[in-house]
């Protein structure tokens, strides 16, 4: 690996060459990364480790542009690509673009766990095996079908002809789990999670969540029908609903067009009431790319622009959509939030959520909210993707959970659909608990458990 000085010199040479060719908007990204992948599948273990070094360059004149990316060292000069003598930059045939001007980045302290080593092979496999053991203990007869853990870290630098200079480091672990309940065939459940470190995945807690989902799927009945044990299960389908984070987030992910990009201003106007609000006073939605402890925490985005906290909805009042620097204009008032993400070094930056979440209430526990439900349902998970109408307003979400009477679960519920509109969901939020949880959906989306009225729970048709 070349030294930092050699790398800076190569980047500077590339920028000079592109500007000399009339491509005044030029940007160079270099990145280094490593990752370990561990898999436990039907009793068989596998492990792999990889390292990569890569680069990406985009450049534009007033008339056209190009984007090119590759593995290995940054090409320098026309014959600089290893194994490809005579290689040169591609012809500019794409749409022209602008690059941002440099902005001061507020002080930021790098989290200490970004420096943590990747999880070891034996330690990672033990974590996956422990998850299977805990699941069997929570629900005898349940079994782990697949557990895949990927732990990675990366660092990179970004430089442009406009004078942007940014360095970043990331640390991310993901866990995918598939499980089956007792019997053949047993009910199925799956989880997909992300955290900054693999050590943040706790097998016992995850096993309990899988066991709850499998048990409800196996024993639950559609809302309003008798369950296998003869319980009523007849809580009011239009009563109070307690939505656990996975359910609330499945809805939030589908409603992102109301919150992201300049088009959100027009879309959200139909939701405003006479006071100009789109939701209840318990609804506050925030995006923050540098959220302390967040899985994607970083001081800058994929274009080197400073990340900052941006309040999109405050106590039910729509403040602004999530905007990249080039989307801020008269039609979409508000401040840019540093929200351009690169899915990988092979991709162009695109605006989207980083850590977008519904703000929790630190005073309220889930148990407190549950105790307040006189007659309704506690929905613990989404069992499939939400379906939205063409306007993105009305939705149906397959869910499972429990019927609740006087603050106590009375019967498991499965084969149910949560139905309503975006307006009813936002305006029906009566309370938010303190258990803020994030899932890797479109970026990291977060929500606490929500107490909601105005939605309906129906049996599958």
C-alpha positions in Angstrom: 0.0 0.0 0.0 1.5 3.4 -1.0 2.1 5.9 1.8 -0.3 8.7 2.4 2.0 11.2 0.7 2.2 9.0 -2.4 -1.6 8.6 -2.4 -2.2 12.3 -2.2 0.3 12.9 -5.0 -1.6 10.4 -7.2 -5.0 12.0 -6.5 -3.6 15.5 -7.2 -2.1 14.3 -10.5 -5.5 12.8 -11.6 -7.3 16.0 -10.8 -4.8 18.1 -12.7 -5.1 15.8 -15.7 -8.9 15.9 -15.8 -9.0 19.7 -15.4 -6.4 20.0 -18.2 -8.8 18.1 -20.4 -11.6 20.6 -19.8 -13.4 18.6 -17.1 -13.5 21.3 -14.5 -15.7 19.4 -12.1 -13.6 16.4 -11.0 -13.7 14.2 -8.0 -11.5 11.3 -6.8 -12.5 8.7 -4.2 -10.0 6.1 -2.8 -11.0 3.4 -0.4 -9.5 0.5 1.5 -11.5 -2.1 3.4 -11.5 -5.5 4.9 -14.3 -7.9 6.0 -14.9 -11.3 7.6 -17.9 -13.4 6.7 -19.1 -16.3 8.9 -22.0 -18.5 8.1 -23.7 -21.3 10.0 -26.2 -23.2 7.8 -27.9 -26.4 8.8 -25.0 -27.3 11.0 -22.3 -26.5 8.4 -19.8 -23.7 9.1 -18.0 -21.5 6.7 -15.6 -18.6 7.0 -14.0 -16.2 4.6 -11.8 -13.0 4.9 -11.3 -10.4 2.2 -9.4 -7.2 1.7 -9.9 -4.6 -1.1 -8.5 -1.4 -2.3 -10.6 0.6 -4.8 -11.1 3.9 -6.4 -13.8 5.9 -8.2 -13.5 9.0 -10.4 -16.2 11.3 -11.8 -15.7 14.3 -13.9 -17.8 16.8 -15.9 -17.5 19.7 -18.3 -20.4 22.0 -19.0 -21.7 19.6 -21.6 -21.0 16.0 -20.5 -19.5 13.8 -17.8 -18.2 10.3 -17.0 -18.0 8.0 -14.0 -15.6 5.2 -13.7 -14.5 2.9 -10.8 -12.1 0.0 -10.4 -10.3 -2.2 -7.9 -6.6 -1.8 -7.1 -4.5 1.3 -7.2 -5.7 4.6 -8.6 -4.6 4.9 -12.3 -2.1 7.7 -12.8 -1.5 8.9 -16.3 -2.8 7.3 -19.4 -0.9 4.0 -18.9 -1.2 3.8 -15.2 -3.7 0.9 -14.8 -1.8 -2.3 -13.8 -2.1 -4.9 -16.6 -3.7 -2.5 -19.0 -1.1 -0.6 -20.9 -2.5 2.3 -22.9 -5.5 2.6 -20.6 -7.1 6.1 -20.6 -10.0 7.9 -19.0 -13.3 7.2 -20.7 -15.1 9.5 -23.1 -17.5 11.9 -21.4 -21.0 11.1 -22.6 -23.2 11.5 -19.5 -25.2 14.4 -18.3 -23.2 17.3 -16.8 -23.1 17.9 -13.1 -21.8 20.3 -10.4 -19.7 19.5 -7.4 -20.1 21.2 -4.0 -17.9 23.9 -2.7 -16.0 23.0 0.5 -17.7 23.6 3.8 -16.3 23.6 7.3 -16.9 20.4 9.2 -17.9 20.9 12.8 -15.6 19.1 15.4 -16.2 15.4 15.7 -14.7 12.8 18.0 -14.2 9.5 16.3 -15.9 6.7 18.3 -13.3 4.4 19.9 -14.9 1.2 18.6 -14.2 2.2 15.0 -10.6 1.1 15.9 -11.8 -2.3 17.2 -10.5 -5.3 15.4 -12.8 -7.5 13.3 -14.4 -10.3 15.2 -12.3 -13.5 15.1 -13.3 -16.6 13.2 -13.8 -18.8 16.3 -15.4 -16.0 18.3 -17.9 -15.2 15.5 -18.8 -18.9 15.0 -19.4 -19.2 18.7 -21.7 -16.3 18.6 -23.8 -17.9 15.8 -23.8 -21.3 17.5 -24.9 -19.6 20.8 -27.8 -18.0 18.9 -29.0 -21.5 17.8 -28.6 -22.9 21.4 -30.5 -19.9 22.9 -33.3 -20.3 20.4 -33.7 -24.0 21.2 -33.8 -23.2 24.9 -36.5 -20.5 24.4 -38.7 -22.6 22.1 -37.9 -26.4 22.2 -38.0 -27.8 18.7 -37.1 -24.5 17.0 -34.0 -24.6 14.9 -31.7 -22.2 13.2 -31.7 -22.6 9.4 -29.2 -19.9 8.6 -27.1 -17.3 10.4 -24.7 -15.1 8.4 -22.5 -12.6 10.1 -20.4 -10.0 8.2 -18.0 -7.7 10.0 -16.2 -5.0 8.1 -14.3 -1.8 8.4 -13.2 0.7 5.8 -11.4 4.0 5.4 -11.2 6.4 2.5 -10.4 9.8 1.2 -12.3 12.2 -1.1 -10.8 15.1 -3.1 -12.3 17.3 -5.8 -11.2 20.1 -8.1 -13.5 22.4 -6.0 -11.2 22.0 -3.0 -13.2 19.5 -1.1 -10.9 17.3 1.0 -12.4 14.7 3.3 -11.4 11.5 5.1 -13.7 9.0 6.7 -13.7 5.7 8.5 -16.6 3.3 8.9 -17.2 0.1 10.9 -20.3 -2.0 10.3 -21.4 -5.5 11.1 -24.6 -7.1 9.7 -26.4 -10.3 10.8 -29.0 -12.2 8.8 -30.9 -15.0 10.6 -33.5 -17.5 9.4 -35.2 -19.9 11.8 -38.0 -22.4 11.8 -40.3 -23.4 14.6 -41.2 -26.9 15.9 -42.9 -29.4 13.5 -42.5 -30.1 9.8 -42.9 -27.8 8.2 -42.5 -25.3 11.1 -43.4 -21.7 11.0 -40.6 -19.4 9.7 -39.1 -16.1 10.9 -36.2 -14.0 9.8 -34.1 -11.1 11.1 -31.7 -8.7 9.4 -29.8 -6.3 11.7 -26.9 -3.9 11.6 -24.6 -2.5 14.3 -21.2 -0.9 14.4 -19.7 -3.9 16.0 -20.6 -7.6 16.0 -20.3 -7.7 19.8 -23.5 -5.6 19.9 -25.6 -8.6 18.8 -26.8 -10.4 21.9 -27.9 -14.1 21.2 -30.3 -14.4 24.1 -32.3 -11.3 23.2 -32.4 -12.2 19.5 -33.4 -15.8 20.3 -36.3 -14.5 22.4 -37.5 -12.3 19.6 -37.3 -15.2 17.1 -39.1 -17.5 19.5 -41.9 -15.0 20.1 -42.4 -14.6 16.3 -42.3 -18.4 15.7 -44.7 -19.1 18.5 -47.2 -16.5 17.4 -47.0 -17.7 13.8 -47.7 -21.3 14.8 -50.5 -20.6 17.3 -52.0 -17.4 16.3 -55.4 -16.9 14.7 -56.7 -14.0 12.6 -58.1 -11.1 14.5 -61.6 -11.7 15.9 -61.4 -15.5 15.6 -61.0 -18.1 18.4 -57.5 -19.2 19.0 -56.5 -22.9 19.4 -56.7 -22.7 23.2 -60.3 -21.3 23.1 -59.4 -17.8 24.1 -61.5 -14.9 22.7 -58.8 -13.1 20.7 -61.6 -10.6 20.0 -60.0 -7.3 20.8 -61.5 -4.4 18.9 -59.9 -4.3 15.4 -60.3 -0.5 15.5 -59.1 -0.2 19.0 -55.7 0.9 20.4 -52.7 -0.6 18.7 -49.2 -0.9 20.2 -46.7 -1.1 17.3 -43.3 -2.6 18.1 -40.4 -1.0 16.3 -40.3 -3.6 13.4 -43.9 -2.8 12.6 -43.6 1.0 12.9 -40.4 0.9 10.7 -42.1 -1.2 8.0 -44.6 1.7 7.7 -42.0 4.4 7.9 -39.9 2.9 5.2 -42.8 2.9 2.8 -43.6 6.5 3.7 -40.2 7.9 3.0 -41.3 9.7 -0.2 -43.3 12.1 2.1 -40.0 13.0 3.9 -37.1 12.8 1.4 -36.3 15.0 -1.6 -37.8 18.2 -3.0 -40.9 16.4 -4.2 -41.9 15.7 -0.6 -43.1 19.3 -0.1 -46.0 18.7 -2.6 -46.7 15.2 -1.4 -47.0 16.1 2.2 -49.4 19.1 1.6 -52.3 16.7 1.3 -51.7 15.6 4.9 -51.9 19.0 6.5 -54.8 19.7 8.8 -56.3 23.2 9.6 -53.4 24.0 11.8 -50.9 23.0 9.1 -49.9 19.8 11.0 -49.3 16.4 9.4 -49.3 14.4 12.6 -49.9 14.4 16.3 -47.8 16.4 18.8 -46.1 13.1 19.6 -44.6 12.9 16.1 -41.1 14.3 15.7 -38.9 12.9 12.9 -35.2 13.5 12.7 -32.3 12.6 10.4 -28.7 12.8 11.7 -25.7 11.3 9.8 -23.5 11.9 12.8 -25.9 10.4 15.4 -23.7 9.3 18.4 -23.5 5.6 18.5 -25.3 5.2 15.1 -24.1 2.4 12.9 -23.4 4.8 10.1 -22.1 7.7 12.2 -19.7 9.9 10.2 -18.9 13.6 10.1 -19.3 13.9 6.3 -21.4 12.3 3.6 -20.5 10.7 0.3 -19.7 14.0 -1.2 -17.6 15.3 1.7 -20.4 17.6 2.9 -20.8 17.9 6.7 -23.5 15.8 8.2 -25.8 17.5 10.7 -29.0 16.8 12.6 -32.1 17.9 10.6 -35.6 18.0 12.1 -38.1 17.0 9.4 -41.2 16.9 11.5 -41.5 18.6 14.8 -44.4 17.8 17.2 -46.6 17.1 14.1 -45.5 20.2 12.1 -43.7 19.5 8.8 -40.5 21.6 8.8 -38.6 20.5 5.7 -37.8 17.5 3.6 -34.4 15.7 3.7 -32.3 17.5 1.2 -28.8 17.2 -0.4 -26.9 20.4 -1.0 -27.9 20.6 -4.7 -31.7 20.1 -3.9 -32.0 23.3 -1.8 -33.9 26.0 -3.7 -37.1 28.0 -3.5 -39.3 25.0 -4.3 -37.8 23.0 -1.4 -37.0 25.4 1.4 -34.8 24.1 4.2 -31.2 23.4 5.0 -29.0 20.7 3.4 -28.2 17.9 5.9 -25.2 16.1 4.3 -27.3 13.1 3.2 -25.6 11.9 0.0 -24.7 8.2 0.5 -22.5 5.9 -1.6 -23.8 2.3 -1.5 -20.3 1.3 -2.4 -17.3 2.7 -4.3 -18.9 1.4 -7.5 -21.9 3.7 -7.0 -22.5 7.4 -7.5 -23.6 9.3 -4.4 -27.4 9.6 -4.0 -29.5 11.4 -1.3 -31.2 9.3 1.3 -31.7 8.8 5.0 -28.7 8.1 7.2 -30.2 7.7 10.7 -33.8 8.7 10.2 -35.9 8.1 13.3 -39.1 8.9 15.2 -38.0 10.6 18.4 -38.7 8.5 21.6 -40.0 9.7 24.9 -37.5 8.8 27.6 -40.2 8.9 30.3 -42.3 6.0 28.9 -41.6 2.3 29.0 -43.2 -0.2 26.7 -44.8 -1.8 29.8 -46.4 1.5 30.7 -47.9 1.8 27.2 -49.2 -1.8 27.2 -50.9 -1.3 30.6 -52.8 1.6 29.1 -54.4 -0.5 26.3 -57.9 -1.2 27.4 -58.9 -3.2 24.3 -56.7 -3.6 21.2 -53.6 -5.3 19.9 -49.9 -5.4 20.5 -48.2 -6.0 17.1 -44.7 -7.4 17.5 -43.5 -7.9 13.9 -44.2 -7.4 10.2 -44.5 -10.8 8.4 -44.0 -9.3 4.9 -43.6 -6.1 3.0 -46.1 -3.3 3.1 -48.4 -2.7 0.1 -49.1 0.9 -0.8 -51.6 2.3 -3.3 -50.4 4.3 -6.4 -50.5 7.5 -4.5 -48.4 6.1 -1.6 -51.0 7.1 0.9 -53.1 4.0 1.8 -51.3 0.9 3.0 -51.7 -2.7 4.1 -49.0 -4.4 6.2 -49.1 -8.1 7.2 -48.4 -8.4 10.9 -48.5 -10.7 13.9 -48.8 -10.1 17.6 -51.3 -10.4 20.5 -54.9 -9.4 21.3 -54.8 -7.2 24.4 -57.5 -6.5 27.0 -57.0 -4.4 30.2 -53.3 -4.2 29.5 -52.7 -8.0 29.2 -52.2 -10.2 26.2 -55.1 -12.6 25.8 -54.4 -14.5 22.5 -51.8 -14.7 19.8 -52.8 -13.1 16.5 -51.4 -14.1 13.0 -52.7 -13.9 9.5 -53.6 -10.2 10.1 -53.2 -7.0 8.0 -52.7 -3.6 9.5 -54.6 -1.1 7.3 -54.9 2.6 7.1 -53.5 5.8 5.6 -50.3 7.8 6.1 -52.4 10.6 7.6 -54.2 8.3 10.1 -50.9 6.8 11.1 -49.1 10.1 11.7 -52.1 11.8 13.4 -53.0 8.7 15.4 -49.7 8.5 17.3 -50.8 8.9 21.0 -47.5 8.0 22.7 -43.9 6.9 21.9 -41.9 4.7 24.3 -38.2 5.0 25.1 -37.1 1.8 23.3 -35.7 3.4 20.1 -34.4 0.7 17.8 -32.9 0.9 14.3 -33.1 -1.5 11.3 -31.1 -1.4 8.1 -33.9 -0.6 5.6 -33.2 2.5 3.5 -30.3 3.7 5.5 -30.8 3.1 9.2 -34.4 3.8 10.1 -35.4 4.0 13.8 -38.5 4.0 15.9 -39.6 3.3 19.4 -42.8 1.3 20.3 -45.8 3.5 19.4 -49.3 3.6 20.8 -51.6 4.4 17.8 -55.3 4.9 17.2 -57.2 5.2 13.9 -55.8 2.2 12.1 -57.6 -1.1 11.5 -56.5 -4.7 11.9 -58.2 -7.1 9.4 -57.9 -10.8 8.8 -56.2 -11.8 5.6 -58.7 -12.1 2.7 
